[in-house]
Amino acid sequence: MTWLHDYWLEILGWGGSALLVVSLLQTRVLRFRVLNLIAGMLLVVYNGILGVWPMAGVNLVLSGINIWFIVKLWSQRHDERVFEVLEVDPSDEYLRHVLRVHGADILHFQPDFVWDPGAPDEHAFLVTRGDETVGVVLLQADGAVARIRLDYVTPRFRDFSPGEFVWRRSGLLRGEGFTRVVTPETMVNPYYDRVGFRREGQSYVLDL
């Protein structure tokens, strides 16, 4: 049965190595850490069975580093001390830059998105983490109702929901006189049921 043992051992080694490569191709920071951790642990077992202790030790240390980052990232997902909401002018040049850079990706999630910064009653918010922009929220006022024009998260932070800081924690919308937020019907992969919205027809609604 030695051949069978060697067969599964090779699968373990190659599988861990392949997953390590796949992890390096991830744009999402949390997904990268999780896949890298799994790959590292597989390689710890593989090198441990073979008795290649230097490589087993390196992968064990890297796995510990990944665990530390995963715990840190997970604990920060809903931490308002980490994410900040900045209201900007709808015609702000940096906002225009962000929308241009991520234009194709935005249309993938919201195919009918068109932004006219000169239109009346438009509101724009940037969600930041330190000096990095992680999200954009664009709204149009309809009386006391804020209708979402765009709720976009950059690829690195797509395992997070930074838009929630606009909806529930920043206080900006209530300060603008809004009492309700309504999503568009055409939004792809909405996350709103996880942050306090309720479903009404094809839209999600949040009472502020």
C-alpha positions, -999 to 999 in steps of 0.1 A, spaced: 0 0 0 30 22 -2 21 34 -36 -14 45 -23 3 64 5 26 81 -20 -3 89 -43 -23 108 -17 8 125 -4 15 138 -39 -21 151 -42 -16 168 -8 16 185 -19 4 195 -53 -30 206 -40 -14 228 -14 10 243 -39 -18 250 -64 -40 266 -38 -10 288 -28 -8 301 -63 -45 306 -65 -44 327 -33 -18 350 -48 -42 358 -77 -70 371 -54 -78 408 -53 -99 405 -22 -77 410 9 -97 387 32 -101 359 6 -64 360 -1 -56 355 36 -81 326 40 -69 307 9 -33 314 18 -39 300 53 -55 268 40 -26 263 15 0 269 42 -16 244 65 -17 217 38 19 223 31 27 221 68 12 186 69 29 176 36 64 187 47 59 173 81 51 138 67 82 140 45 103 153 74 112 185 56 112 205 88 125 239 76 97 241 50 72 229 75 84 256 100 82 283 74 46 274 64 36 271 101 49 307 107 32 320 76 -1 303 87 2 320 121 7 354 103 -24 347 82 -45 338 112 -35 371 129 -45 392 98 -77 372 94 -88 379 130 -78 415 126 -97 420 93 -128 401 106 -129 422 138 -128 454 117 -156 445 93 -181 466 112 -158 489 132 -167 525 126 -133 535 140 -117 519 109 -140 531 82 -148 568 77 -175 584 56 -168 616 38 -194 636 20 -181 652 -12 -195 675 -38 -211 655 -66 -188 672 -91 -157 666 -70 -127 657 -93 -115 629 -71 -149 613 -71 -149 616 -109 -115 598 -110 -127 569 -88 -158 565 -111 -137 565 -142 -111 540 -129 -137 515 -117 -162 523 -145 -163 488 -161 -166 471 -127 -194 494 -116 -214 486 -147 -210 448 -140 -228 452 -107 -252 480 -118 -256 479 -156 -279 509 -159 -258 532 -138 -254 568 -152 -241 596 -131 -249 632 -138 -232 654 -112 -251 684 -123 -285 669 -117 -304 684 -88 -306 668 -53 -276 646 -58 -255 635 -28 -221 618 -29 -201 599 -2 -167 583 -2 -160 555 23 -123 554 33 -100 532 53 -70 553 63 -59 570 31 -75 543 8 -109 547 -8 -129 515 -4 -164 525 -14 -186 551 -32 -223 558 -24 -243 581 -46 -278 591 -37 -306 612 -52 -330 630 -29 -367 624 -35 -382 644 -7 -373 627 25 -364 595 6 -328 588 -4 -327 568 -36 -295 549 -41 -279 556 -74 -247 537 -67 -233 516 -38 -199 504 -49 -171 486 -31 -136 484 -45 -124 448 -53 -99 446 -24 -127 451 2 -155 432 -15 -156 408 14 -167 438 35 -198 460 34 -184 496 39 -217 511 26 -233 502 60 -214 531 76 -234 554 54 -267 537 62 -265 531 99 -235 547 116 -224 580 101 -256 600 109 -251 619 77 -284 609 61 -305 618 90 -286 651 91 -296 657 55 -333 652 65 -337 618 50 -361 593 67 -359 564 43 -334 548 19 -345 528 -12 -323 507 -34 -327 504 -72 -344 473 -85 -316 464 -109 -287 462 -84 -268 429 -87 -258 409 -56 -273 432 -29 -262 428 7 -288 450 23 -307 423 42 -275 419 63 -274 456 74 -310 462 84 -329 468 51 -361 450 44 -374 437 11 -402 456 -7 -409 443 -41 -377 443 -61 -361 469 -39 -347 471 -3 -359 497 21 -343 512 53 -362 534 77 -337 558 93 
